[in-house]
């Protein structure tokens, strides 16, 4: 997971409860938070930790909304209907407006599968569960998160779920006795923090997306509101102390924005820096930092439109990424992000403000009924889009056929997922009859070849065995370490030991094909994230990542050859600097084709081939090390898949309009068929 987005909730105290006091400095703090998130999404390295702006907003939201609920409960003025009507007025109008605009863009820019996924994520957002949706659908072959136009709503789900539980809890604690409220909320906050720390290490996806591991951030704000409430009898914070709090809080938030990056396990303990920094700034209302910096007019203006800015900037950036061939420049993305201030201001002025004040003479129950009906209608329309396969009637049937080919090429029962440590030996993956077999071992890149190899083996009268696992190259004595997937080293080690021994001891297996994404731990982003080839079980060996791969691969080949197997080792297919599956939809969508030409003028395919500038170097470190390892073992065969797909100047990525890849790195079934046909001389000598 290389992205952190969030719902930037513009809720000033006066907007939620007119009798409460408005604080300009909190809008200024919102401005810093939203600007850091938006600039982070453009790719600016100087704000590598800009995602912490979401955490700052969680604290602000907990402070403001928690304080309002607590005051109304203490004054016996709290009403569930009034509370949720205010929430609906504040959140839904702008969200619905952005959803409608995004849907309109989607109809002219997205293919059926993309449109179907967008409609599902929008329905999840309108029903307050988008965080659960994105967590549940973040599979190995799920689309790049940066191309999800409604991803920003995940934290809206966090907040809305939090506010389903907070008012009833505060009411219950108030009836038990006001004195227990603060310690109980503190205990729940600490428990959530503990869960966050544990899950960030062991289950990072759950820690990032789900309420139990995020509630503590809003809880900090609630605790602050309870502690500073007049009923709590808190003394005013001395001015000198506020000056220190303001300076320290600003320094903490700034440090997190500047020093953090996507490699940091998050949220966990690391999120304490920006959240406590935000809490300190909220407490330091009279400090110079708050009065002179945060309360400055430009920051307050940005803070006022921060919710709309956040909602608008992300879909626009996502559509640029979807339409561009390759990665858009940071300059372009920054320009788009700044341009999104225009629809953000329009949304704030013509949607947020009018609806916030609308319906004041209508009962809360009736307002909730109206918003409920609007949401139900919206969800029904989105479900209609979903069941109609993204309004597939918009496109030529050939586009539907292409998407079906791509869908059929993803995953499969014989690719063991993260968490699995044993191969699937069922008849689905291992031919059950007594014919001699061809066996395929490797990771998802090997699995992409599986069905094509199975069909080719059948044409030669042979059975087939596929034993593959995600991100697990076929190595004995070494594995791929992935900090974003704790425990993967041990899983992969156990899987390979079982899979390789199963094949070695199977007398029916005559030829073994080894394939993998050998290069990935040597890529710059992977190295930065801590990926590497390491000794089995993750033990420190003192060897370099290159040496671990070379020695382990040679060890694997020797083990299989000692068992009488013929071993063919494949270097990987070219890694593309664009997404061919996305490009495949451009010929069927005129607006998308025009956008691609505008955003990527140098991208000019010729008969399904593209200039090598759009391909990662095919003579990469992984290919070189694998060839060395094969050369160390007499009798093993090495085949370069890059040489099958590339000439010195061009690389093939499609045949006509049919893509050979499902993403920048995995072959589609047609691509695998093309490669396997060229391999025939090596597989069947």
Secondary structure, DSSP 8 states (H G I E B T S, - for coil): ------------HHHH-TTS---HHHHHHHHHHHHHHHHHHHT-GGGTTGGGHHHHHHHHHHHHHHHHHHHHHHTT---HHHHHHHHHHHHHHHHHHHHHHHHHHHHHH--HHHHHHHHHHHHHHHTT-HHHHHHHT--TTS--GGG-TTGGGHHHHHHHHHHHHHHHHHHHHHHH-THHHHHHHHHHHHHHHHHHHHHHHH-HHHHHH-GGGTHHHHHHHHHHHHHHSGGGT-----HHHHHHHHHHHHHHHHHHHHH--TTS--SGGGHHHHHHHHHHHHH-TTSHIIIIIITSHHHHHHHHTHHHHHHHHHHHHHHHHHHSSS---HHHHHHHHHHHHHHHHHHIIIIIHHHHHTTTTS-HHHHHHHHHHHHHHHHHHHHHHHHTTTTGGGS-HHHHHHHHHHHHTS--TTEE-TT--S---STTTB--SSS-EEEEEESHHHHTTHHHHHHHHHHTT-EEEEEEETT--S-SSEEEE-TTSTTHHHHHHHHHHHHHHHHHT-TTEEEEEEE--TTGGGSHHHHHHT-EEEEGGG---S--HHHHHHHHHHHHHHHHHHTT-EEEEEE----BSS-HHHHHHHTT-HHHHHHHHHH-TT---BTTEEEGGGB--SS-HHHHHHHHHHHTSTT-EEEEHHHHHB-SSEEE-EETTEESBSSSSSB-HHHHHHHHHHHHHHH--
